[in-house]
Amino acid sequence: MTLQNILSSMRRAVEKYGMIESGDAVAVGLSGGKDSLVLLKALSAFRRFSPAPFTLKAITIDMGIGNVDFEPLKAFCEEENVPYIIEKTDIGEIIFDVRKEKNPCSLCAKMRRGYLYAEARKRGCNKIALGHHYDDVIETILMGMLYGGQ
């Protein structure tokens, strides 16, 4: 799939569902995975011809697990002319050291989203965009059914 195909689908969805309105400030949850990188690239391109002018910010939640090099993400955001924010958290310590979670996925996801929402609000963003695809949705549903949200 080309960027042109993605932009065409994005434009139709934005128009059909009123996802972006004039003056919106959209925070993209930037994990560094292909989904969030493509989403940021597409939104960055879309804002050039969108009938509703909007701003973008990219936010990465640093979970405090190991030494992660965010320089490539910073460079990508600079290339796209998108402000980049790294929110440092203690999610890793809470989940693995304090709570010693055996199945950390659900709690980790909730905590990351909570930090992302708070940071977006603090930065003046009124909308959040997350890069997910059908496999993510199916996996989330199955995990909820199998583990009961644990």
Backbone as CSV, one residue per row, in Angstrom:
resi,resn,N_x,N_y,N_z,CA_x,CA_y,CA_z,C_x,C_y,C_z
1,MET,0.840,-1.172,0.000,0.000,0.000,0.000,0.891,1.243,0.000
2,THR,0.565,2.178,-0.833,1.357,3.405,-0.941,0.804,4.479,-0.010
3,LEU,1.599,5.517,0.212,1.141,6.641,1.024,-0.102,7.268,0.397
4,GLN,-0.153,7.304,-0.933,-1.316,7.860,-1.634,-2.589,7.080,-1.295
5,ASN,-2.496,5.744,-1.252,-3.648,4.914,-0.879,-4.083,5.193,0.565
6,ILE,-3.102,5.305,1.432,-3.389,5.571,2.840,-4.058,6.938,2.988
7,LEU,-3.527,7.933,2.300,-4.104,9.284,2.371,-5.523,9.315,1.829
8,SER,-5.779,8.577,0.779,-7.118,8.526,0.197,-8.113,7.935,1.205
9,SER,-7.725,6.830,1.834,-8.586,6.214,2.847,-8.752,7.127,4.051
10,MET,-7.668,7.781,4.449,-7.713,8.680,5.596,-8.659,9.852,5.320
11,ARG,-8.529,10.441,4.164,-9.387,11.582,3.810,-10.856,11.186,3.869
12,ARG,-11.191,10.023,3.289,-12.588,9.562,3.297,-13.092,9.343,4.721
13,ALA,-12.285,8.714,5.564,-12.691,8.452,6.954,-12.850,9.750,7.736
14,VAL,-11.897,10.667,7.563,-11.962,11.953,8.273,-13.225,12.704,7.885
15,GLU,-13.543,12.711,6.587,-14.744,13.406,6.121,-16.021,12.708,6.581
16,LYS,-16.066,11.397,6.446,-17.272,10.635,6.779,-17.614,10.725,8.263
17,TYR,-16.598,10.640,9.123,-16.840,10.584,10.563,-16.509,11.890,11.291
18,GLY,-16.131,12.928,10.556,-15.822,14.207,11.185,-14.712,14.105,12.215
19,MET,-13.682,13.363,11.889,-12.632,13.051,12.854,-11.715,14.233,13.174
20,ILE,-11.499,15.091,12.204,-10.641,16.254,12.412,-11.412,17.492,11.993
21,GLU,-11.462,18.461,12.905,-12.175,19.704,12.634,-11.184,20.857,12.644
22,SER,-11.573,21.939,12.054,-10.718,23.117,11.970,-10.272,23.552,13.365
23,GLY,-8.965,23.745,13.515,-8.404,24.188,14.784,-8.032,23.080,15.744
24,ASP,-8.276,21.825,15.386,-7.909,20.716,16.269,-6.400,20.651,16.460
25,ALA,-6.018,20.182,17.629,-4.617,19.862,17.920,-4.597,18.363,18.195
26,VAL,-3.953,17.617,17.312,-3.963,16.157,17.363,-2.633,15.645,17.904
27,ALA,-2.711,14.838,18.948,-1.525,14.181,19.504,-1.468,12.769,18.933
28,VAL,-0.329,12.423,18.358,-0.120,11.068,17.849,0.712,10.314,18.868
29,GLY,0.186,9.199,19.331,0.951,8.334,20.228,2.013,7.625,19.409
30,LEU,3.262,8.060,19.556,4.354,7.550,18.712,5.180,6.526,19.484
31,SER,4.962,5.251,19.165,5.684,4.171,19.849,7.009,3.852,19.170
32,GLY,7.093,4.151,17.891,8.267,3.769,17.116,7.997,2.564,16.239
33,GLY,6.832,1.959,16.405,6.428,0.841,15.560,5.919,1.347,14.221
34,LYS,5.772,0.421,13.279,5.378,0.822,11.924,4.001,1.467,11.887
35,ASP,3.081,1.022,12.741,1.728,1.592,12.715,1.741,3.069,13.087
36,SER,2.405,3.413,14.189,2.397,4.812,14.623,3.246,5.692,13.714
37,LEU,4.313,5.144,13.145,5.141,5.932,12.221,4.376,6.245,10.932
38,VAL,3.672,5.264,10.399,2.877,5.491,9.180,1.739,6.472,9.466
39,LEU,1.117,6.338,10.637,0.044,7.258,11.007,0.563,8.691,11.071
40,LEU,1.705,8.894,11.712,2.256,10.247,11.811,2.621,10.785,10.431
41,LYS,3.239,9.957,9.607,3.601,10.370,8.245,2.345,10.768,7.460
42,ALA,1.295,9.950,7.560,0.064,10.215,6.809,-0.626,11.484,7.327
43,LEU,-0.717,11.652,8.637,-1.346,12.860,9.178,-0.536,14.104,8.830
44,SER,0.768,13.966,8.835,1.632,15.087,8.470,1.382,15.504,7.020
45,ALA,1.267,14.521,6.140,0.975,14.817,4.732,-0.446,15.343,4.570
46,PHE,-1.391,14.772,5.298,-2.797,15.156,5.187,-3.027,16.614,5.584
47,ARG,-2.287,17.094,6.575,-2.525,18.472,7.029,-2.192,19.497,5.949
48,ARG,-1.411,19.105,4.932,-1.072,20.030,3.845,-2.260,20.342,2.942
49,PHE,-3.213,19.383,2.841,-4.353,19.614,1.948,-5.701,19.440,2.637
50,SER,-5.688,19.269,3.937,-6.935,19.103,4.668,-7.772,20.383,4.590
51,PRO,-9.068,20.250,4.341,-9.918,21.444,4.318,-10.065,22.066,5.718
52,ALA,-9.784,21.286,6.751,-9.847,21.772,8.136,-8.413,21.844,8.679
53,PRO,-7.850,23.050,8.790,-6.483,23.164,9.294,-6.368,22.628,10.735
54,PHE,-5.316,21.861,10.999,-5.092,21.299,12.326,-3.589,21.219,12.588
55,THR,-3.230,21.075,13.848,-1.824,20.933,14.216,-1.581,19.519,14.737
56,LEU,-0.327,19.134,14.685,0.091,17.798,15.124,1.183,17.907,16.173
57,LYS,1.173,16.964,17.101,2.266,16.765,18.049,2.443,15.266,18.189
58,ALA,3.679,14.835,18.360,3.959,13.416,18.567,4.404,13.229,20.014
59,ILE,3.832,12.226,20.670,4.162,11.961,22.065,4.575,10.502,22.215
60,THR,5.760,10.302,22.802,6.230,8.964,23.125,6.215,8.803,24.636
61,ILE,5.682,7.686,25.099,5.687,7.370,26.518,6.894,6.485,26.796
62,ASP,7.859,7.038,27.522,9.061,6.295,27.929,8.709,5.547,29.205
63,MET,8.643,4.226,29.122,8.210,3.421,30.254,9.317,3.188,31.277
64,GLY,10.503,3.709,31.002,11.595,3.554,31.961,12.160,2.146,31.998
65,ILE,12.083,1.446,30.893,12.619,0.086,30.818,13.857,0.117,29.936
66,GLY,15.025,0.041,30.530,16.268,0.046,29.763,16.576,1.400,29.161
67,ASN,17.670,1.440,28.436,18.095,2.660,27.756,17.610,2.621,26.316
68,VAL,16.534,3.316,26.051,15.958,3.354,24.710,16.452,4.608,24.004
69,ASP,16.888,4.447,22.766,17.370,5.567,21.964,16.206,6.140,21.163
70,PHE,15.751,7.318,21.565,14.631,7.965,20.887,15.099,8.918,19.788
71,GLU,16.390,9.000,19.530,16.919,9.915,18.512,16.329,9.672,17.120
72,PRO,16.170,8.408,16.688,15.558,8.197,15.360,14.129,8.753,15.283
73,LEU,13.370,8.635,16.355,12.012,9.189,16.362,12.053,10.709,16.350
74,LYS,12.981,11.262,17.099,13.146,12.719,17.115,13.485,13.229,15.716
75,ALA,14.405,12.547,15.042,14.806,12.940,13.686,13.624,12.816,12.716
76,PHE,12.845,11.754,12.846,11.668,11.557,11.988,10.681,12.703,12.171
77,CYS,10.432,13.071,13.420,9.495,14.167,13.708,10.013,15.495,13.159
78,GLU,11.306,15.730,13.293,11.889,16.959,12.740,11.716,16.995,11.224
79,GLU,11.928,15.848,10.588,11.752,15.732,9.135,10.321,16.054,8.724
80,GLU,9.367,15.664,9.551,7.946,15.899,9.269,7.452,17.241,9.816
81,ASN,8.344,17.980,10.472,7.989,19.270,11.074,6.861,19.121,12.102
82,VAL,7.033,18.118,12.980,6.062,17.827,14.027,6.775,17.917,15.373
83,PRO,6.285,18.737,16.298,6.884,18.795,17.630,6.858,17.417,18.292
84,TYR,7.958,17.068,18.964,8.103,15.741,19.563,8.301,15.853,21.068
85,ILE,7.504,15.099,21.803,7.558,15.104,23.260,7.820,13.684,23.738
86,ILE,8.752,13.534,24.675,8.988,12.246,25.327,8.557,12.412,26.775
87,GLU,7.579,11.624,27.195,7.097,11.671,28.568,7.714,10.505,29.338
88,LYS,8.626,10.830,30.250,9.282,9.805,31.055,8.346,9.361,32.175
89,THR,8.234,8.045,32.359,7.352,7.501,33.383,8.078,6.410,34.173
90,ASP,7.422,5.939,35.203,7.948,4.818,35.989,7.063,3.578,35.817
91,ILE,6.436,3.465,34.661,5.542,2.338,34.391,6.284,1.003,34.564
92,GLY,7.461,0.893,33.990,8.221,-0.359,34.087,8.487,-0.749,35.530
93,GLU,8.911,0.201,36.333,9.199,-0.070,37.746,7.935,-0.501,38.490
94,ILE,6.843,0.200,38.261,5.582,-0.124,38.942,5.120,-1.534,38.575
95,ILE,5.132,-1.851,37.294,4.601,-3.136,36.843,5.505,-4.311,37.222
96,PHE,6.807,-4.142,37.001,7.699,-5.288,37.186,8.339,-5.357,38.569
97,ASP,8.696,-4.221,39.162,9.391,-4.245,40.444,8.444,-4.148,41.635
98,VAL,7.477,-3.259,41.567,6.572,-3.050,42.689,5.459,-4.094,42.705
99,ARG,4.712,-4.180,41.601,3.557,-5.089,41.554,3.919,-6.510,41.139
100,LYS,5.064,-6.676,40.494,5.525,-7.991,40.025,4.423,-8.738,39.244
101,GLU,3.869,-8.030,38.270,2.771,-8.560,37.466,3.202,-9.776,36.647
102,LYS,2.361,-10.805,36.655,2.625,-11.988,35.837,2.104,-11.784,34.418
103,ASN,0.996,-11.054,34.292,0.397,-10.724,32.996,0.271,-9.206,32.909
104,PRO,1.362,-8.526,32.548,1.390,-7.065,32.636,0.719,-6.313,31.494
105,CYS,0.340,-6.986,30.426,-0.086,-6.287,29.209,-1.253,-5.330,29.417
106,SER,-2.303,-5.784,30.068,-3.490,-4.954,30.231,-3.192,-3.725,31.092
107,LEU,-2.552,-3.930,32.229,-2.221,-2.810,33.113,-1.255,-1.847,32.435
108,CYS,-0.268,-2.376,31.759,0.715,-1.542,31.051,0.014,-0.675,30.007
109,ALA,-0.881,-1.264,29.228,-1.601,-0.516,28.194,-2.445,0.594,28.809
110,LYS,-3.118,0.292,29.914,-3.936,1.305,30.587,-3.072,2.446,31.107
111,MET,-1.945,2.100,31.702,-1.062,3.137,32.246,-0.477,3.998,31.133
112,ARG,-0.057,3.367,30.024,0.487,4.141,28.896,-0.556,5.102,28.352
113,ARG,-1.783,4.612,28.175,-2.852,5.482,27.678,-3.123,6.628,28.652
114,GLY,-3.120,6.330,29.931,-3.350,7.377,30.927,-2.303,8.474,30.851
115,TYR,-1.040,8.081,30.753,0.039,9.065,30.617,-0.092,9.834,29.307
116,LEU,-0.442,9.130,28.223,-0.595,9.778,26.925,-1.721,10.810,26.961
117,TYR,-2.864,10.438,27.525,-3.996,11.370,27.603,-3.634,12.596,28.426
118,ALA,-2.970,12.377,29.559,-2.599,13.494,30.430,-1.606,14.427,29.739
119,GLU,-0.629,13.853,29.063,0.385,14.667,28.378,-0.239,15.432,27.213
120,ALA,-1.126,14.779,26.474,-1.798,15.443,25.353,-2.612,16.636,25.866
121,ARG,-3.350,16.427,26.928,-4.156,17.505,27.515,-3.245,18.643,27.973
122,LYS,-2.154,18.300,28.641,-1.204,19.299,29.129,-0.616,20.117,27.978
123,ARG,-0.446,19.491,26.819,0.138,20.151,25.642,-0.906,20.826,24.760
124,GLY,-2.147,20.876,25.206,-3.190,21.583,24.464,-3.825,20.793,23.343
125,CYS,-3.652,19.487,23.324,-4.249,18.656,22.266,-5.659,18.239,22.677
126,ASN,-6.578,18.317,21.737,-7.950,17.923,22.016,-8.329,16.598,21.356
127,LYS,-7.410,16.019,20.589,-7.662,14.713,19.976,-6.384,13.893,20.018
128,ILE,-6.577,12.577,20.075,-5.440,11.648,20.097,-5.611,10.657,18.956
129,ALA,-4.520,10.378,18.248,-4.523,9.394,17.164,-3.563,8.267,17.548
130,LEU,-4.055,7.045,17.455,-3.243,5.869,17.771,-3.162,4.969,16.548
131,GLY,-2.009,4.452,16.282,-1.821,3.573,15.128,-2.122,2.132,15.489
132,HIS,-3.308,1.665,15.109,-3.704,0.277,15.337,-4.212,-0.291,14.028
133,HIS,-4.124,-1.600,13.904,-4.683,-2.257,12.726,-5.574,-3.411,13.183
134,TYR,-6.191,-4.095,12.243,-7.151,-5.143,12.581,-6.569,-6.209,13.500
135,ASP,-5.317,-6.595,13.299,-4.711,-7.604,14.159,-4.682,-7.139,15.610
136,ASP,-4.415,-5.846,15.840,-4.402,-5.309,17.204,-5.775,-5.446,17.840
137,VAL,-6.806,-5.133,17.087,-8.175,-5.209,17.609,-8.522,-6.648,17.957
138,ILE,-8.215,-7.564,17.061,-8.520,-8.979,17.293,-7.749,-9.490,18.504
139,GLU,-6.473,-9.138,18.597,-5.655,-9.575,19.731,-6.218,-9.037,21.046
140,THR,-6.635,-7.793,21.065,-7.197,-7.188,22.276,-8.477,-7.908,22.697
141,ILE,-9.332,-8.204,21.738,-10.587,-8.914,22.041,-10.277,-10.306,22.598
142,LEU,-9.380,-11.026,21.954,-9.033,-12.372,22.413,-8.405,-12.347,23.805
143,MET,-7.507,-11.404,24.050,-6.885,-11.320,25.369,-7.924,-11.013,26.438
144,GLY,-8.879,-10.143,26.104,-9.943,-9.842,27.050,-10.795,-11.059,27.349
145,MET,-11.078,-11.860,26.309,-11.888,-13.066,26.508,-11.125,-14.125,27.294
146,LEU,-9.841,-14.299,26.958,-9.060,-15.354,27.597,-8.607,-15.006,29.008
147,TYR,-8.240,-13.747,29.219,-7.691,-13.361,30.516,-8.640,-12.501,31.333
148,GLY,-9.810,-12.248,30.834,-10.794,-11.465,31.588,-10.297,-10.074,31.950
149,GLY,-9.516,-9.470,31.076,-9.016,-8.118,31.327,-7.857,-8.087,32.302
150,GLN,-7.341,-9.250,32.664,-6.208,-9.306,33.612,-4.890,-9.165,32.899
